Amino acid sequence: MGEGDRVGIRRRSGSSGFITPAANRSPVLERPERLALTLLGTVLAVVLAGHLVLTSLGNAPLATPYGDGSREGDLVVVQGVVGSITPTSTGGHLLVTVNGTRVFIPSPASRAISLRVNESVRIYGIVQVFQGRREIAVRDASDVRGEEAVP
């Protein structure tokens, strides 16, 4: 028996000097590695759960009412009556006014919604400036919602 066999290591046959651990190998993942994977899995589960909760809530909890203090890039909500609906000359987009506020609805969203003048709506979007004019840009058809008329 060689000296390497007594300390739990054996020489690999056919190779010169290459040493491999003996049969009683340690587990594939050591305790710190298992802990790291557990923490990573937990963080992933929390992030996924948060995403699902926020997606189900929609924009409502995060949006602020549109006003003079709204800055470019803010997520806002405007609620009121549709004053006009104008299709753009190209692209199938819509320009809508709600209580005097200009709202841009891109073509994918404009094809999925139905709006009428004098209809009460609640619209969520991002404040932007286009050709020097402030407007609210809708991101998705679900951001345009009809409202019940208040008697």
C-alpha positions as CSV (number, residue, x, y, z in Angstrom):
1,M,0.0,0.0,0.0
2,G,1.4,3.4,-1.0
3,E,1.6,6.5,1.2
4,G,-1.2,8.2,-0.7
5,D,-3.6,5.4,0.0
6,R,-3.2,5.8,3.7
7,V,-4.3,9.4,3.8
8,G,-7.5,8.8,1.6
9,I,-6.1,9.8,-1.8
10,R,-5.2,7.6,-4.6
11,R,-3.3,8.1,-7.8
12,R,-5.2,7.9,-11.0
13,S,-3.9,5.1,-13.2
14,G,-2.4,6.1,-16.4
15,S,-1.6,9.6,-15.4
16,S,1.6,10.8,-13.8
17,G,1.1,12.6,-10.6
18,F,-2.6,13.5,-10.9
19,I,-4.3,13.0,-7.6
20,T,-8.1,12.6,-7.0
21,P,-10.1,12.4,-3.8
22,A,-10.8,8.9,-2.4
23,A,-14.3,7.3,-2.5
24,N,-15.7,9.3,0.5
25,R,-16.1,12.5,-1.4
26,S,-17.7,15.6,0.1
27,P,-21.2,16.6,-1.1
28,V,-21.4,18.4,-4.4
29,L,-22.3,21.7,-2.7
30,E,-20.8,22.8,0.6
31,R,-22.8,24.4,3.3
32,P,-22.0,28.0,2.2
33,E,-22.9,27.2,-1.4
34,R,-26.2,25.6,-0.3
35,L,-27.0,28.7,1.8
36,A,-26.2,31.0,-1.1
37,L,-28.5,29.1,-3.4
38,T,-31.2,29.1,-0.8
39,L,-30.9,32.9,-0.4
40,L,-30.9,33.4,-4.2
41,G,-34.0,31.2,-4.5
42,T,-35.7,33.2,-1.8
43,V,-34.9,36.6,-3.3
44,L,-36.1,35.3,-6.7
45,A,-39.4,34.2,-5.2
46,V,-39.9,37.5,-3.4
47,V,-39.2,39.5,-6.6
48,L,-41.5,37.3,-8.6
49,A,-44.3,37.7,-6.0
50,G,-43.8,41.5,-5.9
51,H,-44.0,41.6,-9.7
52,L,-47.2,39.6,-9.7
53,V,-48.8,41.8,-7.0
54,L,-47.8,45.1,-8.7
55,T,-49.0,43.8,-12.1
56,S,-52.3,42.8,-10.7
57,L,-52.8,46.3,-9.1
58,G,-52.0,48.1,-12.3
59,N,-51.0,51.8,-12.5
60,A,-53.6,53.1,-10.1
61,P,-51.6,53.0,-6.8
62,L,-48.5,54.5,-8.4
63,A,-50.0,57.3,-10.6
64,T,-50.5,60.9,-9.3
65,P,-53.2,63.2,-10.6
66,Y,-52.1,65.2,-13.6
67,G,-51.6,68.9,-13.0
68,D,-49.3,71.9,-13.5
69,G,-46.8,70.4,-11.1
70,S,-46.5,67.2,-13.1
71,R,-43.0,66.8,-14.6
72,E,-41.9,65.1,-17.7
73,G,-41.6,61.3,-17.1
74,D,-44.1,61.2,-14.2
75,L,-46.8,58.5,-14.2
76,V,-50.1,60.4,-14.0
77,V,-53.8,59.9,-14.2
78,V,-56.3,62.3,-15.8
79,Q,-60.0,61.8,-15.3
80,G,-62.7,63.6,-17.1
81,V,-64.8,63.9,-20.3
82,V,-63.4,63.3,-23.8
83,G,-63.5,66.6,-25.7
84,S,-62.1,65.5,-29.0
85,I,-60.6,62.5,-30.8
86,T,-58.2,63.2,-33.7
87,P,-56.5,60.4,-35.6
88,T,-52.9,61.3,-36.6
89,S,-52.0,61.6,-40.3
90,T,-49.7,58.5,-40.1
91,G,-49.4,55.5,-37.9
92,G,-53.0,55.0,-36.7
93,H,-52.4,56.9,-33.4
94,L,-55.0,59.0,-31.7
95,L,-54.8,62.5,-30.1
96,V,-57.5,62.8,-27.5
97,T,-58.3,65.8,-25.2
98,V,-59.7,65.0,-21.8
99,N,-60.7,68.2,-19.9
100,G,-58.4,70.2,-22.1
101,T,-55.4,67.9,-21.5
102,R,-53.8,66.4,-24.6
103,V,-53.4,62.6,-24.6
104,F,-51.5,60.6,-27.1
105,I,-52.7,57.0,-27.6
106,P,-50.3,54.9,-29.8
107,S,-51.7,52.7,-32.5
108,P,-51.6,49.3,-30.8
109,A,-53.6,50.8,-27.9
110,S,-55.9,52.8,-30.1
111,R,-56.9,49.7,-32.1
112,A,-57.9,47.9,-28.9
113,I,-60.1,50.6,-27.4
114,S,-63.3,52.4,-28.2
115,L,-63.7,56.0,-27.3
116,R,-66.5,58.6,-27.9
117,V,-66.7,62.3,-27.5
118,N,-68.4,63.3,-24.2
119,E,-67.5,59.9,-22.7
120,S,-66.2,59.9,-19.1
121,V,-62.8,58.3,-18.9
122,R,-59.8,57.7,-16.6
123,I,-56.5,57.6,-18.5
124,Y,-53.1,56.6,-17.1
125,G,-49.9,57.6,-18.9
126,I,-46.4,59.2,-18.8
127,V,-46.0,63.0,-19.1
128,Q,-44.0,63.9,-22.1
129,V,-43.3,67.0,-24.3
130,F,-43.9,66.6,-28.1
131,Q,-43.2,69.5,-30.4
132,G,-43.1,71.9,-27.5
133,R,-46.5,70.8,-26.0
134,R,-47.0,68.7,-22.9
135,E,-49.1,65.6,-23.2
136,I,-49.8,62.3,-21.6
137,A,-48.6,59.3,-23.5
138,V,-50.6,56.1,-22.9
139,R,-48.5,52.9,-22.9
140,D,-51.2,50.2,-23.2
141,A,-54.9,49.9,-23.9
142,S,-55.5,48.9,-20.3
143,D,-54.5,52.4,-19.3
144,V,-57.6,53.8,-20.9
145,R,-60.8,53.1,-18.9
146,G,-64.3,54.2,-19.3
147,E,-66.0,55.6,-16.2
148,E,-69.6,55.4,-15.0
149,A,-71.5,58.6,-15.4
150,V,-72.1,60.3,-12.1
151,P,-75.7,61.4,-11.7
